[in-house]
Amino acid sequence: FLEWKKRETTLLGFLCGCSVIASMVGLLPRLMASVGPVRSLRLCLGISAAFPVLFALCATGYQVIILCTLLVGPMFLEFPIISSIKSNLVGEDEQGLVQGALAAVRVVATAVADIFFGWFYRFATDNGTNEDRKATWWPLGAVTILGVLAFVIACTLPDKPPPPPANSQQPTGSVLSGSCKSEADKGKSPDSQVLSM
């Protein structure tokens, strides 16, 4: 639709990468410190919900470049924020399980989204032969609906996540010392155990 060449595509990719790096380094720490992880997540999801609509309204390639440069980085922040929230909800012994589950869900969701959006986009644009820009509104509208749904779910979360549960496992050192003490007590007579106490 925009009749881009390789130069514009390369420039867009470079600026999107710069936007992500700048958001990770400069925006994420300040955002987490000022409003907290849950409100930061809501902000990122709100931007993600509005991005497809704004993208559909772009009429020139330069508008797309400006839009992506400003919003791709903040949208990307939702992934480390979600990982941070989830990791704070479990104890240290479950961190690996949670991060592995998050990575698996992310891979599956990305694959399903790519397949569905690719099919829907080809269907709406007649495999790219329909040059009417309005043909892209349907797939981008579907993405917007999913983004709004994610934003609504995030609004139901408490502003402050609950603290992680206390680790119920007994430290290894105390277990070994307790077992050694019990074995030593078995070899003592009742009188000697009373005296030792």
N, C-alpha and C positions, 0 to 999 in steps of 0.2 A: 504493500500500500504506500509506503514512503519512498520506495525505489532507492534503498540504501545501497551504497557500495562498500567494498571491503574496508576502506578507510574509516567510514562512519561507524561501522560495526566494531572495529578495533578500538576506536576512541571511546565508544560506549562501554565496552568491557573494561578498559583501563580506568575510566572514571568511576564505574561501579565498584571496582576493587579498591580504589582510593577512598570512596565513601564508606565502605565496610571497615577499612583499617582506621580511618579517622573516627568513626563511631565507636569502635571497640576501644581505642586508646583514649579518646577525649570525652565522648559522651557517656559511655556506659558507667564508668566509676562515679561521675557526678550525678547521673540520674539515679543510680542505686542508693547513693548517700543522701540525696535530697528527698525523694518520694518513696523509696523502698522498692522491693522487687515486684510486688503484686501490681502496684500502680504503674510501674515501668512497663510491665507486661501488657497492661491494658492500653497504654499509649502506643506501644509497638503494634498491637493487634488492631487498634483503630486506624493506624497509618496503613497497615496491610489491607484492611477492608476498603479504604478510600482509594488506594493506589490503582486498582483496575479501572475505576470510573474515571479518574484523572488521566490515565493512560489512553482510554478510549476517546477522550476529548482533545487529545493532542492532534494538531493538524500538520505539523512540520517535524522534521527530524530533530531540529534543535530544541524544540519543546520536549521531545522525548528524552534527549540527553540531559537537559536541565532537571526534568522531573526525576529521572533515575539517579542522578548525582545527589539530589537532595534527600531522596526517600529510601533508596535501596539499603543504605547503611543502617538507618534506624529500624527498618523492617527486619534486617538480619539479626538484630539484637535480641529478638524474641527467643532464639534458640539457646544462647548461653543463659538467659534469664530463667527459662523453664528448667534448664539443667540445675541451676543454682537453687531454685525453689524446691525441686524434687530431692536434691541431695541434702537439703536442710531438714527434710521431713523424716529421715531415717537415721539410724545409728551408724557408727563407723564400720561395723561389720557387714552392713548391707549396701555400702556405697557402690561396690563393684556390680552387684546385681541390679541396682537401680539404673546406673549409667549404661549397662549393657542392654537393659530393657528399653531405655529411651533411644539408644542408637538403633535398635532393631525396629522399633515403631517408626522412627524417622525415615529409615530406609524404605520400609513398606509403604508408608504414606506418600513419600516422594515418587516411588514407582507407580503407585495407583493414580496419583494426581497427574503425572506425566502422560500415562496411557489415556486417562479419561479426557483430559484437556486437549491432548493432541487429536483424539478422535472427534471430539465435539467441535474443535476449531476447523478441522477438515470438512466436517459435515456442514457447518454454518457457512463456510466460504466456498463450498463446492471444490474442495481440494486446491484452494488458492486461486481459482479462476474468477471468482466474483470480486471485482475491484471496488465495490461499494463498501465504504468504511463502516457503515451501519451493520454489515454482516458480522463484524467482530463483537458487537454489543452482547450477543447472547452468550458466548463462552466467557467473556469478561464479566458479564452480569452474574453468571453462575459462580465464578470465583469470588465476586463481591458478596454474594449471599453466604457462602461458606465462611468468609472473613467476618461478616457481621455475626454469624452464629458463634464463632470462636470468641469474639469480643463480648457477646452477651454472657457466655459461660464464664469468662474471666471476671465479669462484673459481679458474679455470685460468690466469688472467693473472698475471704476476709482480707482486710487491708494488711494485717500482720499475720504471717504464717505461724502455725503452732510450733513450739520447740520440738526438736527431735526427741524420741523416746530415750530414756536412760538405758545404758547397756546392762542387760541382765546377766550377762556371762561373768563368772567369777574370774579374776585374773589368774593366769597360769601359775605365777609364783605363790599365790596364797593357797591354791589347790595343792601344789606339791608340798608346801610346808605343812599344810593340814594333814596330808596323808602320812608324811614322815613322822609327825607328832603322834598320830594315832598308832602307827606301827611301833613307835618307841614306848607308848603307854601300854601296849599289849604285853610287853616283856616285864613290866614292873608289877610288883605286888600291890594290893590295895593300900597297904600302909605307906609304901614308898610314893604312890601317887598322891596320897593325901599330904605327905610331907613336901612333895615337890610343888603342890599348889600353895 
